[in-house]
Amino acid sequence: MPQRVTQVCVKDVMNAPAVTVRGGTSLKETARLMLDERIGCVLVVDADGELKGIVSARDFCARMARVPFSTLELPQLFGHWLSSEGAEQAYAGAGSMPARDIMRSPAYAVNESDPIDRVLELMLRHNIGHVPVVRRKQPVGVVAGRDLLKLMLDHMHDEGGRDPCSRSRGF
């Protein structure tokens, strides 16, 4: 009988080892590392290797942000309001910006022995797509939303022994 999702531990799902950068690593180097490793985030650590924040692919995209003391929302990239020159100018100036300037901190993390439900809870509560896995404050892995999709599909396939998408839909 397959395990229920609530019985799955983080260590069974996480991607390891964690890919890390120091806070002073440039965004150009950070982006290159993410592309080379084909990953959606890097974990930012201090000199002792302790988790300080996270930079994800989402952080390289413009997002709407509320103008202080207003109900107006305008596009922002790397913490700066986008001007009429647009994203090209912002990207051109961001190459040497350190990862610590755009990292999200605190990085909501879990332990290897935590149930996978804890990851789901953090992702939903904080609208995040990656959750670092730590051992004694040092990152050892990451669980991404994609890993949870794979877990769900594996469990759906295991129940009844066939892929639920293969049955007729009656159309």
N, C-alpha and C positions, 0 to 999 in steps of 0.2 A: 504494500500500500504506500503511495507517495506521501512525503511529508506535507503537512499543511504549511501554507506560507508563513503563518505565525511561528512555526517551529524552526524556520531557517535563520541561521546566524549570519551576521555581517561578513564574517571571515569566509563563508561559503559563496559569497556573491561578489566580493570586492575585487577590484583590479589592483594588483601589486607587482612590483613595488611602486610606491608613490613617486611621481615626478615632481621635483621641487626646484625652486629658484630662491635666491636671496632677495631681500627687499630692494637692493640697489641694482638688480639686473634690469637692463633696459627693456622697454616694451618691444623693441625690434628683436632682441635676443629671445624674449619670452614668446613672442609670436612664432619665431622660427622654430623654437623647441616644440611648441604645440603642433605645428605643421609636420615637423620631422617625425614626431612620435605618434602622430595621428590621434591626438587626445583633445578633449574639450576643455581641459583646465590644467593649471599647474598650481601647486600649493606653495605659498610663500613662507619661508622659514627664517629664523634669526641665526646668529652665529653658533648657537648651541643646538641647532636643528629642530627647535620647537616651532610648532605651527603658529603663524601670526595672521595669515589671511589666505585668500584664494583669488585667482584671476581666471576667469572663464572666457570662452569665445564671445559670450554675451557682452562682456565688458569692453570689447573692441567695436561694438555697434552703438550708434546713437540711440538715445532713448528720450522719451518725453519726461521732463522734470518740471515741477511746480516752481514758479518764480516766487521767491520769498515775499511774504506779506501780500499775496495776490492769489486769485483763483486761476490765473493764466498759466498755461503749460507751454513750454518751448523745447525744441530739441537740444540735447546736451550730449557732448562726446568728451570722454576723458575728464569729466568734471568741469568742462568749459561750455558756455553757451555757443551754439553754432551761429556763425554770422552768415551774411549773404554769400560769402565765398564758399561756404559749405564744408563738407567733410574732408575734401582733398587737402585743404590748408591745415585742418586739425590733424590729419594723419601725418602730413609732412613734418609738423613740429613735434610729434609724439614719439618719434623713433628713439630719442635719447631719454625720454621720461622714464623714471624708475617704476618698477612694478608696484612698489609700496604706495604710489600715488593713485593707482586705480583699483588696488585690491579691495575686496570686501572683507571687512573685519568687524566683529569677530567672525571666524569661519566656524559654522556650526558643525561639530564633529561627533563621531560615535567611536565606541571601542569595538574591537574585533568580536567580542563575545556578546555584544548587544543583539537583540532580535531585529530582524529586518523591518519590523513595524516601526522601530525608532527612526529609521532612515525615512520611511514614508511620512511620518509625522513631521520631521524637520523640513522635508521638501515642500510639503503642503503649507505648513505654518509660515515659512519664510520665502516661499516662491523661488526656490533654488533648484538647480538641476544636478548638482554634484555635492556629495557629502564626504568630507575627508574622514579617514579611519586612522585613529591615533593609538599609540602604545606609549604610555608615560610622556604625553604631550608631543611626541614626535610622530610625524605622519608615516604610515606604513602602507597605505592604499587609499583608494577612492571608490565610492559607489556612485554610479551615474544613473540617471533616469533610464537610459538604454538597458542597463543591467537589470532593472526591475521589469522592464518589458520582456526581456528574455526569460527571466524567472517565471513570469506569468504564463508565457507561451509554453514553456517547458512543463509547467504544472497542468495547463489545459490539455496538452498533448498526452500527458501521463494518465489523466483521468479518462478511462474508457479506452485507452490505447489508440485513439485516432485523432487526427487534427479536426477541431470543431469547425474549421472553415471549409472542410471538404464536403460537408453534408449539403443536401439540396435545400435551397431557400424557398422553393415553391413559387418562383416567379415565372 
